[in-house]
Amino acid sequence: MTHNVAHFASLAREYGQGGRVHYGIILSDQLPLKELLARTLRLLDRFDGDALRNQIVWLQDFKEVFPDLAAER
């Protein structure tokens, strides 16, 4: 897991072009620790290590979305 998006996205591209294997890269914006942990746990509930192999995953895709309570009224 890294906040260094530019560097690791480039490395993943190089690995792919070279036919090399990596165990997955999780990219994230800087977040408070509690939110970083919550999103990481959601990701790990959904994917195991084999599913992450050679993948780039954005932690922002695991932000918890709450329904709009005003729309229910």
Backbone as JSON, one array per atom type, in Angstrom:
{
  "sequence": "MTHNVAHFASLAREYGQGGRVHYGIILSDQLPLKELLARTLRLLDRFDGDALRNQIVWLQDFKEVFPDLAAER",
  "N": [[0.85, -1.16, 0.0], [0.51, 2.2, -0.81], [1.02, 5.77, -0.83], [2.3, 6.97, -2.78], [1.54, 7.52, -5.64], [2.29, 8.18, -8.36], [4.89, 7.07, -8.7], [4.54, 4.28, -8.11], [2.51, 3.49, -9.88], [3.86, 3.76, -12.26], [5.89, 1.85, -11.86], [4.33, -0.49, -11.81], [3.43, -0.56, -14.42], [5.86, -0.95, -15.76], [6.53, -3.48, -14.73], [4.46, -5.03, -15.81], [4.93, -4.74, -18.58], [7.35, -5.99, -18.73], [6.71, -8.57, -18.16], [6.82, -9.36, -15.54], [5.94, -10.44, -12.23], [3.89, -9.1, -9.65], [2.63, -8.64, -6.32], [0.35, -7.16, -6.08], [-0.79, -3.81, -5.89], [-1.78, -1.32, -3.79], [-3.22, 1.72, -3.96], [-3.52, 4.95, -2.49], [-5.0, 8.04, -1.44], [-3.81, 10.49, 0.91], [-5.11, 9.81, 4.0], [-7.02, 10.02, 7.07], [-5.92, 7.85, 9.69], [-7.89, 6.07, 10.75], [-9.86, 5.99, 8.69], [-8.31, 5.06, 6.58], [-7.68, 2.48, 7.51], [-10.3, 1.39, 7.71], [-11.12, 1.36, 5.01], [-9.17, -0.3, 3.93], [-9.72, -2.71, 5.23], [-12.27, -3.23, 4.16], [-11.55, -3.68, 1.5], [-9.94, -5.99, 1.8], [-11.83, -7.76, 2.73], [-13.17, -8.29, 0.46], [-11.35, -9.15, -1.52], [-8.83, -11.64, -1.95], [-5.33, -12.53, -1.54], [-4.5, -13.79, -3.95], [-6.3, -12.76, -5.81], [-5.5, -10.15, -5.94], [-3.05, -10.19, -7.13], [-0.81, -8.85, -9.43], [-2.43, -6.65, -9.83], [-3.63, -3.27, -9.74], [-5.05, -1.4, -7.29], [-7.35, 1.02, -6.29], [-7.78, 2.59, -3.27], [-9.75, 4.42, -2.8], [-11.97, 3.42, -4.03], [-13.19, 1.91, -2.14], [-14.53, 3.36, -0.34], [-16.93, 3.9, 2.11], [-20.29, 4.2, 1.33], [-23.05, 6.0, 2.2], [-26.59, 5.79, 2.17], [-28.63, 8.43, 0.93], [-30.36, 9.98, 3.28], [-32.32, 11.92, 3.12], [-33.52, 11.46, 0.69], [-35.1, 9.3, 1.18], [-37.33, 10.19, 2.43]],
  "CA": [[0.0, 0.0, 0.0], [1.33, 3.4, -0.91], [0.46, 7.07, -1.21], [3.18, 7.42, -3.86], [0.8, 7.04, -6.81], [3.04, 8.33, -9.61], [6.01, 6.13, -8.73], [4.13, 2.88, -8.13], [1.78, 3.23, -11.12], [4.91, 3.58, -13.25], [6.52, 0.55, -11.61], [3.4, -1.54, -12.22], [3.47, -0.58, -15.89], [7.13, -1.59, -16.12], [6.42, -4.91, -14.42], [3.56, -5.64, -16.8], [5.6, -4.77, -19.88], [8.46, -6.94, -18.63], [6.21, -9.9, -17.82], [7.16, -9.67, -14.15], [4.8, -10.6, -11.33], [3.9, -8.44, -8.35], [1.56, -9.16, -5.47], [-0.73, -6.19, -6.0], [-0.44, -2.48, -5.39], [-2.94, -0.58, -3.3], [-2.93, 3.15, -3.99], [-4.45, 5.72, -1.67], [-4.74, 9.41, -1.05], [-3.54, 10.62, 2.33], [-6.35, 9.75, 4.75], [-6.84, 9.75, 8.5], [-5.63, 6.43, 9.93], [-9.13, 5.32, 10.93], [-10.47, 5.81, 7.38], [-7.39, 4.2, 5.83], [-7.88, 1.13, 8.01], [-11.64, 0.93, 7.34], [-11.14, 1.06, 3.57], [-8.31, -1.47, 3.7], [-10.46, -3.89, 5.68], [-13.31, -3.51, 3.17], [-10.86, -4.27, 0.35], [-9.5, -7.34, 2.13], [-13.02, -8.61, 2.84], [-13.65, -8.57, -0.9], [-10.31, -9.78, -2.35], [-7.72, -12.31, -1.28], [-4.03, -12.24, -2.14], [-4.43, -14.25, -5.34], [-7.09, -11.85, -6.65], [-4.78, -8.88, -6.04], [-1.79, -10.39, -7.85], [-0.64, -8.06, -10.67], [-3.5, -5.66, -9.92], [-3.53, -1.97, -9.07], [-6.35, -1.14, -6.68], [-7.49, 2.33, -5.66], [-8.49, 2.48, -2.01], [-10.92, 5.3, -2.86], [-13.1, 2.6, -4.48], [-13.72, 1.2, -0.99], [-15.13, 4.33, 0.57], [-18.29, 3.51, 2.46], [-21.28, 5.15, 0.83], [-24.29, 5.93, 2.96], [-27.73, 6.29, 1.39], [-29.09, 9.78, 1.24], [-31.55, 9.84, 4.12], [-33.33, 12.88, 2.66], [-34.2, 10.88, -0.47], [-36.04, 8.29, 1.66], [-38.51, 10.83, 3.04]],
  "C": [[0.9, 1.23, 0.0], [0.49, 4.63, -1.22], [1.24, 7.64, -2.4], [2.63, 6.9, -5.2], [1.65, 7.07, -8.08], [4.14, 7.26, -9.74], [5.52, 4.69, -8.91], [3.27, 2.54, -9.35], [2.78, 2.99, -12.25], [5.6, 2.22, -13.09], [5.62, -0.6, -12.06], [3.39, -1.68, -13.73], [4.74, -1.29, -16.37], [7.09, -3.09, -15.86], [5.58, -5.61, -15.47], [4.23, -5.78, -18.15], [6.74, -5.79, -19.89], [8.02, -8.35, -18.3], [6.52, -10.32, -16.41], [5.89, -9.69, -13.3], [4.99, -9.73, -10.1], [2.66, -8.88, -7.59], [0.43, -8.17, -5.24], [-0.24, -4.89, -5.4], [-1.73, -1.79, -5.01], [-2.53, 0.87, -3.21], [-3.97, 3.91, -3.19], [-4.01, 7.17, -1.56], [-4.36, 9.4, 0.43], [-4.89, 10.7, 3.06], [-6.05, 9.63, 6.23], [-6.7, 8.23, 8.71], [-6.89, 5.59, 10.04], [-9.8, 5.02, 9.59], [-9.62, 4.9, 6.5], [-7.58, 2.74, 6.22], [-9.24, 0.58, 7.59], [-11.7, 0.55, 5.87], [-10.31, -0.18, 3.25], [-9.03, -2.74, 4.12], [-11.59, -4.25, 4.72], [-12.71, -4.18, 1.93], [-10.51, -5.72, 0.64], [-10.66, -8.29, 2.37], [-13.49, -9.06, 1.46], [-12.64, -9.36, -1.74], [-9.3, -10.5, -1.47], [-6.43, -12.01, -2.04], [-3.92, -12.65, -3.59], [-5.18, -13.3, -6.27], [-6.37, -10.52, -6.86], [-3.49, -8.98, -6.86], [-1.83, -9.65, -9.19], [-1.72, -7.01, -10.87], [-3.06, -4.35, -9.26], [-4.93, -1.65, -8.57], [-6.32, 0.23, -6.02], [-8.33, 2.19, -4.4], [-9.74, 3.37, -1.99], [-12.16, 4.53, -3.34], [-13.77, 1.85, -3.33], [-14.22, 2.15, 0.09], [-16.55, 3.89, 0.85], [-19.26, 4.59, 2.02], [-22.57, 4.93, 1.61], [-25.43, 6.44, 2.09], [-28.13, 7.68, 1.85], [-30.41, 9.67, 2.01], [-32.66, 10.78, 3.68], [-34.13, 12.29, 1.49], [-35.25, 9.85, -0.04], [-37.33, 8.9, 2.2], [-39.59, 11.08, 2.05]]
}
